[in-house]
């Protein structure tokens, strides 16, 4: 694309709004986004608005689905995607493993969007009764921290339970078979288990964790493409604001995309946080607490400094938000 054409496109796109700066061809021609089965990115993908905005600048968008945050961050680490969304804990484990990733933005807290579940006929009535029990969870996912905090709050140590590390589909199968005593899981799997299996919530994240969703990018992509990242965050925030005022329509769009009933989907949609923002010092401090917790438990091998992996948007991008 010639410079003249690019400038005309920029004027046409941003003149009535705000300037994000020039997205040049020197920057990546394809933005590869990793997403999970549920969340704001699912709606963004379905709407197609991001593709339309970036197409004006010769940037294509490619989407890849992952079963969970740890797997998605591995995709970021090996370079198969440039940008993605996870819960609170996966970035901590990724940083500990040496992944060169940057936190870009976060959604507001959604503590009820993850929980410790037990079968409907389980005799277990409290987290304290998990002592000596088998608990299924996706290792390194957001629910890993919820489990640690819930055990601590109940006067137990992590070593008091037997963790069974399984991805969501395998964990649900084990839960249904009775191979595990409890399952720590997030939406929409959580909502599906509650509605389809009548699983009982032993404890959700209320009063224990924030359960932020984080948007991350490879350091290389974020540093070379700040305007693209700015557009991404704006589009994500716009979709979130739309959802808050259109829960029924959002539910009808999301349900077929994730293959769940409107009833299950509506509950999950209501429990999610919406309104993406760039990372604040308060959120950095909360994330540092998570990292320190896993260091103390020796689940990660070294002390981490979260502020070292926070992306700072250039002034023009930050002002545009």
N, C-alpha and C positions, 0 to 999 in steps of 0.2 A: 504494500500500500504506500502510495507516495505521501510525502509530508503534507502537501496541500490538501489532499483528500482526507488525511487523518485530521488535520486541523478543522476542516469543514464539519467532519463527523462529530468532533468534540464540541464545536459551537452548537450544532443542532441538538446534541444530547444534553448538554449541561447549561446552556446559556440562560434558560429560565430558572435554573436551580442553583447549584453550587459547583464550583470547579474542583475536580479531583486531580487535576494535572494530567499530563500526556501519558497515555499508556502506549508505549512505543513497540515496534516490532523487534527491538533488541531484547524485549522481555519475552517470556514464554508464550508460544503460540497456542498451547493447550494447557488449560487448568484442569488438573485431575483431582476430583473430590472423592474422598472416602466417606461413606455414610452407613448408618446402621438401620435396622428394620423399622425404626420408629423415631420420630423427632421432627424438628422444624425443617431439617434438610430434605426430608421426604416430601414435604409440601413444596419447598422451593424447587425441587427437581420436577415435581408434577406441574407447577405453574409455568415454568419455562422463561420466567422474566430475566433471570440471570443470563441465560444464553443470549437473549435478545440484546441486552445491554452490552455484553462483551463482544458480541459478533460485530458490532460497529467498529471495533478496534482490531479485528482479525484474531480474536482469542476464542478458541473453541472450548467447550466444557465436556469432560468425560466423567461419568459417575461409576463408582465401584462399591458394591455393598459388602459389608463385613459383619460377622456374627456378634462381635463385641469390641469394646474399646481396646483391649490389649492387642487383638489381632489387627485392628485398624492402625494402631500406632506402629506396629511392626511393618505394616505397609508403608507408612510414612518414612520409617527409618531406613528401609531398603530402597526407597525411591520410587515405589510403584504408584504413589499418590502424593499430591502436593499439600493438601488441606483436608482436615477432617474434624469430627466431633467425637468426644468421649466424656465419660464421667470424671470425677475428681481424682481417683486413684491411678488410673492407667498412665497419666503423664509422669507421675512420681516414679513409677517403676521403669518407665522408658528413660527418664533422665538418669536414673541410677545405673541403667545398662549402657549409658553413653550415647543415647540417641540425640542427634543434633536438631532438636525441635524447639519451637517457640510457642508460648501461649499467646494467642491473638485476641480473643474475646471470650466472654462468658454469658450465660443466661442467669436470671435471678434464681434464688434457692427454690428447690422443689422437694422438700424432705419427705413428703408422703408418696413420692414416685418410686420408692424402693422400700423393701420390707423383708423381715424374716417370717417365712410362712411355715406352718405345720399342717399335716393332713387334718381334715375336718373331724375325724374321730380320734385324734391324738390325745393322749392323757396329759401332754405337756401344756402347762398353763402360763408359764413365765420363762423369761430368758435364763433365769437362774437354774431352771430344770434342764437346760441343755448340757449341763456338766456330764461328761462321759459319752455324749451323743455324737452321731455323725451328722455333719452339716455340709450340704452341697453349696458351692459357690464358684463363680468364675474367678480364678486367681488373678489378682491385680486389677480387678474391676472396681467400680464405685462401691459396690456392695461389700467389698472386702473391708473397707474402712468402717462401714456401718456395723458389720459384725464385731469388729474390734471394739468399737465404742459401746455397743450394746452389752457386750460381755463385761467390759470394764464397769459400766453403770450398774450391772447386776452383781458386782463383786467377784467376777470370774476373770481368769486369765485366758489368753488365746490358747495356751497349752491345755486348758481344761476340756476343750472339745476336740473332736477328730475332724479336721477339714477334709472334704472330698472335692477336689478341684475338677469341675466339669463345665463345659460351655452350656448355654441355656437349654438347648434341645435335649442334650444328654442328661442334664440335671433334672429336667422335668420328667423324663422317663424313669430315672432313679427314684424320684419323689413319688411317682404314681405306683411304682413297684413296691415301695416301702423299703427300699435299699438304704435310704437315708432318713433321718428323723426330722430334719428341717431343711429348708431351702431359702437362701438369701438371694433375692432377685429384684430386677427393676421392671418398670413398665416398657412395653405392653405385656410382657410375659407375666408380670405380677398380676395385672388385671385379668388376664386370661385364666390364670390358675384360680383366682378368687371366684370368677364367674362359672368356669367350666368344671372345676374340681371341688368347688366350695372350700378351698383352702382357707385356713384361718390365719389372720395376721397376729403374730406373736408380738411384734414391735416394728413400727416403721421408723423413718428417720426423724420424726418430730422431736425436737429437744436434744437431738444427738448430732446430727450432721446437716450441712446445707444442701448437699446433693446438687452442686452446680454442674451444668453441662459446659464443657470447655471446647472452644474452637482452636485448633492448633495448625501450624504450618511448618514445613521444613524451613530451617534458617535461610537456606539459599533462596527459596522461592519468596519468602516474606521480604527479605532484604532487597531482592531485585525487582519485586513487583508490588510495591506498597499501594499503588492506586488500585490494582486489581483486588487486593485484600480489603481496601476501603469500600469498594463497591460490594464485595461479598458480605461484609458486616452490615452494610446498609440494607441490602436485600434480605438478609436473615432477620434483621430487626423489623423490617416492613412486614414480612410474613407473620412474625410473631404478634405484632400489633393487630393485624387482620384477624388472626385466630381468636384473640381475646374478645373481639366484638362479634365473632361469627362462629361460635362453637358448634352449632348444628351443621353448618355447611362444611366446616373443617372436618368434623367427624365423618360426614358422608364422603369426603374426598379421601381421607386417610384409611378408612375401613377396608375398601377393596385393595388398596395398595399394600396393606400388611396382612390381608387375608383373615381378618377377624370381624366379628359381628359389630354393628353400630353400638350396641350396649357396652361391650367390652372396650371398644375404641373410645367412646365418649368419656368413660371413667379415666382412661389413661390420658386423654387430651386435657381434661380438666386439671389433672395433677401436675402437669408439666409447667415449667417456668418459661415466660416469654419476655423478650425485650433485650436482645444482645447488646452488650456494652464492651468497650475496651477494658483491659484489666486494671483494677484499682489497687491501691496499697492495702486496703482492707481484705480484698480477695487474695492478694499475695500472702498476707499474714495467715489467713485461714489455710491456704494450701501448704504453707511452711509447717504448720502444726501437723498436717497429715504426714508430710515427709518425715518429720521428727519422730512421730509415733511409729512409723514402720522401721525407722533406723533403730529405735530403742528395742523393738521386737526382733531385731536382726533379720527382718524379712527383706531388707535391702542392705547392701554391704557397706555403705558409707554415708556420711553426712552430706546433705544436699543444700544448696542455696537457690531457692526458687526465683528470687529476683534476677538471677543471672540468665534466666531463660524466658524473660518477658519481652515481647515485641513492643517497641515504642513507635507508634505511628508518626510519620512526618507531620509537621504543623498543618499543612494544607489538608491532609487526610483527616486529622483529628478535628480540625475546625469544621470540616464538612459534615461531621457526625453530629 
